């Protein structure tokens, strides 16, 4: 079903951004593991290739594809349950799109998605989850424990089953603004486990107090791949949270500054395991910037120019962050 690994095969992953006009050329490359397009709404994706996923987030500015490349030939397909996958013998991309109505609500959909995911990893021979993205509509809708994100977190935990905090992946959970009640979950898994990292400026998400819901989120702040792998540092969605509290709820630009403070601390931790990792974002970094208010995008871009060197590629996506007082979030990869 999937590509066969050899004991000496090391994982390689390169992340780039590309012009959507290149999609068919990119899909003809046997070393492409996955491609992501960003477009809100119900338009049909431009291809049924299982390596392509159209994410329901609207790109602000010039449209770009996100492309994952491997150093080895890639096999791909779809399972009977609709799971799309691609693998190269060391890494696996997988994606599920789950209709909430089919499973009652977002809680049922997330429980189903994660149960399917957890079954697929060993079945395909890639038991170690490295990185995962969760995109859903109206993430902060509902009050108190009836908030959709809190219901998603409960369903995710049910689908996972026993949670081992020492093996949690890096992750993002972001709200789409497209009105489509379809939960999109995609991931990167490996034959060999990575090492999850925490941020000294933040309480681990899985230790958040009860005020954030009955089930704490299940993710690490970043992940370093296994020794001998050739993967960048995998950065979770990062925002203006210090300890467990949101800071600067009235200012997107101050939240942006706090987000970069968090990245600085997290990269410092990662450099203990990856000494060659640059201290700051550079040409080996790729970032996705999630902004809630489209009217603030020009100011955010201007501020990003003061935080990032000119050679750092990034894309801006209109999205809702998982707390109502968070106005911006960033995730991505960082490498030499």
C-alpha positions in Angstrom: 0.0 0.0 0.0 2.8 2.5 0.8 6.4 2.9 -0.1 8.8 0.5 1.7 11.5 1.9 3.9 14.9 0.5 4.3 16.7 0.7 7.7 19.2 3.3 6.4 16.5 5.6 4.9 16.5 9.0 6.6 13.6 11.4 6.4 13.9 14.5 4.2 11.4 17.4 4.0 11.6 20.7 2.2 8.8 23.2 2.4 8.4 25.9 -0.3 5.8 28.3 -1.7 4.9 28.3 -5.3 2.7 29.9 -7.9 -0.7 28.1 -8.3 -0.1 28.1 -12.1 2.6 25.5 -11.5 0.2 23.0 -9.8 0.1 20.4 -12.6 3.9 20.6 -13.1 4.4 20.1 -9.4 2.1 17.1 -9.3 4.1 15.5 -12.1 7.2 15.5 -9.8 7.5 12.1 -8.2 9.2 13.7 -5.2 6.3 15.9 -4.2 4.7 14.6 -1.0 1.9 17.2 -0.6 0.6 20.5 -2.0 -1.9 22.9 -0.3 -4.0 25.5 -1.9 -5.7 28.3 0.0 -9.1 29.4 -1.1 -12.3 30.0 0.9 -15.7 28.8 -0.4 -17.0 25.6 -1.9 -15.3 25.7 -5.3 -14.1 22.3 -6.5 -10.3 21.8 -6.1 -8.4 21.9 -9.4 -7.3 18.2 -9.1 -8.3 15.0 -7.4 -4.7 14.0 -6.8 -4.6 12.7 -3.2 -1.4 14.8 -2.6 -3.4 18.0 -3.1 -5.6 19.6 -0.4 -7.6 22.8 -0.9 -7.7 24.4 2.5 -10.8 26.6 3.1 -8.8 29.7 4.2 -8.6 32.8 2.0 -5.1 34.0 1.1 -4.7 37.7 1.5 -2.6 39.1 -1.4 -0.9 37.0 -4.1 -2.1 33.4 -4.0 0.5 30.7 -3.3 0.7 27.0 -2.9 2.6 25.3 -0.1 4.6 22.4 -1.4 6.2 19.6 0.6 9.1 17.8 -1.2 10.9 14.6 -0.4 14.3 13.4 -1.5 12.7 10.0 -2.3 10.0 8.9 -4.8 6.5 9.2 -3.4 3.6 6.7 -3.5 0.0 8.0 -2.9 -3.6 6.9 -2.8 -6.9 7.0 -1.0 -8.2 4.6 1.6 -11.8 3.3 1.5 -12.7 5.7 4.3 -11.7 8.7 2.2 -8.3 9.2 3.8 -5.8 10.7 1.4 -2.2 9.7 1.8 1.3 10.0 0.3 4.5 8.4 1.6 8.1 8.1 0.7 9.4 5.3 2.9 10.3 7.6 5.8 7.5 10.2 6.0 3.7 10.1 5.4 1.3 12.9 4.6 -2.3 12.2 5.4 -5.6 14.2 5.2 -9.2 13.7 6.2 -12.2 16.0 5.5 -15.1 15.1 7.8 -18.7 16.5 7.4 -19.8 17.6 10.9 -23.5 16.8 10.2 -22.6 13.1 9.5 -21.3 12.8 13.0 -23.7 15.1 14.9 -21.5 18.1 15.5 -17.8 19.2 15.7 -17.2 17.0 18.8 -18.4 13.9 16.9 -16.5 14.9 13.8 -13.2 15.4 15.6 -13.6 12.2 17.6 -14.2 10.3 14.3 -11.3 12.1 12.5 -8.8 11.3 15.2 -9.9 7.7 15.6 -9.4 7.3 11.9 -6.0 9.0 12.0 -4.7 7.0 14.9 -5.7 3.8 13.2 -4.2 4.8 9.9 -0.7 5.6 11.3 0.3 2.0 12.2 -1.7 0.6 9.3 0.5 2.5 6.9 3.7 1.9 8.8 4.2 5.5 10.0 3.2 5.3 13.7 4.8 8.6 14.9 2.8 11.8 14.5 5.1 14.8 14.0 2.9 17.7 13.0 -0.9 18.2 12.5 -3.2 21.0 11.3 -6.9 21.3 12.2 -9.1 23.7 10.3 -12.8 24.2 11.1 -15.4 26.8 10.6 -16.5 29.2 13.4 -14.0 28.0 15.9 -15.0 30.4 18.7 -18.8 30.2 18.2 -20.7 29.3 21.4 -20.3 30.5 25.0 -18.3 28.9 27.8 -18.0 25.2 27.5 -20.4 25.2 24.5 -17.7 26.9 22.4 -16.9 24.9 19.3 -13.1 24.8 19.9 -13.8 23.3 23.4 -16.0 20.7 21.8 -13.4 20.0 19.2 -10.8 19.5 21.9 -13.0 17.0 23.7 -13.6 15.0 20.5 -9.9 15.1 19.6 -9.0 13.6 23.0 -11.7 10.9 22.6 -10.4 10.0 19.2 -6.8 9.8 20.4 -7.6 7.7 23.5 -4.7 7.5 25.9 -2.7 10.7 25.6 1.1 10.4 26.1 2.3 14.0 26.6 5.9 12.8 25.7 4.8 11.9 22.2 2.4 14.8 21.3 2.9 16.4 17.9 3.3 20.1 17.1 -0.1 21.4 16.0 -2.3 24.2 14.7 -6.1 24.6 15.3 -7.5 27.6 13.3 -11.0 28.7 12.4 -12.0 29.1 8.8 -14.4 31.9 7.8 -16.1 30.1 4.9 -19.3 28.8 6.6 -18.5 25.2 5.6 -19.0 22.8 8.5 -16.3 20.4 7.2 -13.5 19.6 9.6 -10.1 19.5 7.7 -7.3 17.6 9.4 -4.0 16.9 7.8 -0.7 15.7 9.2 2.9 14.6 8.8 4.0 11.3 10.3 7.2 9.3 10.4 8.6 5.8 10.9 10.8 7.3 13.7 9.6 9.4 16.6 10.6 13.0 17.0 11.0 15.0 20.2 8.3 17.4 21.3 9.4 20.8 22.7 7.9 23.2 25.2 8.3 27.0 25.5 9.7 28.2 28.9 7.5 31.3 28.6 4.3 29.3 28.3 2.4 26.7 30.3 2.2 23.5 28.3 -1.1 23.5 26.5 -1.9 20.1 27.9 -1.6 21.6 31.4 -4.0 24.6 30.8 -6.3 25.3 33.8 -10.0 24.5 33.7 -11.0 28.0 32.7 -10.1 27.1 29.1 -12.4 24.1 29.0 -13.0 20.6 30.3 -10.3 19.1 28.0 -6.9 20.7 27.6 -5.5 20.9 24.1 -3.3 18.0 23.0 -0.2 19.3 21.3 3.4 20.4 21.9 4.8 23.8 21.1 7.2 22.5 18.5 8.8 19.3 17.4 12.4 18.2 16.4 12.6 15.2 14.1 14.7 12.2 15.0 18.5 12.4 14.8 19.7 11.8 11.3 16.6 13.3 9.8 16.7 16.2 7.4 13.6 18.2 8.6 13.3 21.7 9.7 12.0 22.6 13.2 8.2 22.1 13.1 6.5 25.1 14.8 3.0 24.9 16.3 0.6 27.8 16.0 2.1 30.5 18.2 0.4 33.6 19.5 0.5 36.2 22.2 0.2 33.8 25.2 2.5 34.0 28.2 2.0 31.5 31.0 -1.5 30.5 29.9 -3.0 34.0 29.5 -3.5 36.1 26.4 -1.6 39.4 26.4 -2.4 42.6 24.5 -6.0 41.7 23.6 -6.6 45.2 22.3 -3.6 45.4 19.9 -2.8 43.2 17.0 0.7 44.7 16.6 1.6 44.2 20.3 0.3 40.6 20.0 2.6 40.2 17.0 5.6 41.4 19.0 4.7 38.9 21.8 4.4 36.1 19.3 8.0 36.8 18.1 9.1 36.9 21.7 7.7 33.4 22.1 9.4 32.2 18.9 12.7 33.5 20.1 12.4 31.5 23.4 11.2 28.4 21.5 14.0 28.5 18.9 16.5 28.9 21.8 15.2 25.6 23.3 15.4 23.9 19.9 19.0 25.0 19.4 20.0 22.8 22.3 19.0 19.8 20.1 19.8 21.4 16.7 22.9 23.5 17.2 23.0 24.4 13.5 19.6 26.0 13.7 19.8 29.8 13.1 18.8 32.0 16.0 16.4 34.0 13.9 14.1 33.3 11.0 15.8 33.4 7.6 15.8 31.9 4.1 15.3 28.4 5.6 12.0 29.5 7.3 8.5 29.3 5.9 5.7 31.0 7.8 1.9 31.1 7.7 0.4 34.2 9.3 -3.2 33.9 10.4 -5.0 37.3 10.7 -8.5 37.7 11.9 -9.4 41.2 10.5 -8.7 41.8 6.8 -8.5 45.5 7.4 -5.4 45.0 9.6 -3.4 43.1 7.0 -1.5 46.1 5.6 -0.4 47.1 9.1 0.6 43.5 9.9 2.7 43.3 6.7 4.4 46.5 7.6 5.1 45.2 11.1 6.4 41.9 9.7 9.0 43.8 7.7 10.5 44.9 11.0 10.6 41.4 12.5 11.6 39.4 9.4 14.5 39.6 7.0 13.6 40.2 3.4 14.4 36.6 2.5 11.8 35.0 4.8 8.9 33.7 2.7 5.5 33.9 4.3 1.8 33.9 3.4 -1.1 35.7 5.1 -4.4 33.9 5.6 -7.7 35.3 6.9 -8.7 33.2 9.8 -10.1 33.1 13.3 -7.7 32.2 16.2 -8.9 29.8 18.8 -9.4 32.5 21.5 -11.6 35.5 21.0 -9.0 37.8 22.4 -6.3 36.5 20.1 -6.0 38.5 16.9 -3.1 36.9 15.1 -1.2 33.6 15.1 1.8 32.2 13.2 3.0 28.7 12.4 5.6 27.3 10.1 9.0 25.6 9.8 12.5 26.9 10.6 15.7 25.5 9.3 19.2 26.4 8.1 
